[in-house]
Amino acid sequence: MIRRFGLAAAAAAGLLSANLAAAEPAMSGKATDGAERADNPSRMDPGKSRRMALARRYMEAMHYRQTVAGVLKSLMPALLDNAGSHYGALSERERKALTDSCLEAMDALTPEMVDDAVAAMSDVLTEDELTQLAAFYESPVGQSIVAKNAQISAAMAGPMRAMMPKVSAQILKRFCARIDCSTLPKPPPPQQS
């Protein structure tokens, strides 16, 4: 059962990451929170703590936790279909269990993702850029865009679902052009529920 859902969980994390990184390029980097390190860069860079506060203000204005949940919810049908195409049709109980597990895992990890994004943005963006970014997303237009993120994700769910087989085929074709795929273990046959 765990092997059966491993691909779906990995796909969920990968697609969510890709979707958020595409929507917010500044958040795609991985960094550690400077406050946790012995060589705290804010000691060397007095503007670091101001930039971190501005980055956190931006993340709050973006309603990041809700955005992550909304994106993942909109991707779940495609992820469940993808899991089913590799491992057989999932029962309704399995679909609910996988959906709930993905949502709970992302909810539990979101605070860490926010901390990492804040640290990365404060390292890359200037104080002026962060000030303007936070101000924009706090504005009525910015909040209108934030409110429409779920609609955009939902509108993209169908096209993404239709694209998944093409993406998988292209990846496999390019991968097998680089290595001899005939030596790889065959995927397990689809399981019937």
Secondary structure, DSSP 8 states (H G I E B T S, - for coil): -HHHHHHHHHHHHHHHHHHHHHH-GGG------GGGSTT-HHHH-TTHHHHHHHHHHHHHHTTHHHHHHHHHHHHHHHHHHHHHHHH----HHHHHHHHHHHHHHHHHHHHHHHHHHHHHHHHHS-HHHHHHHHHHHHSHHHHHHHHHHHHHHHHHHHHHHHHHHHHHHHHHHHHHHHS-GGGS---------
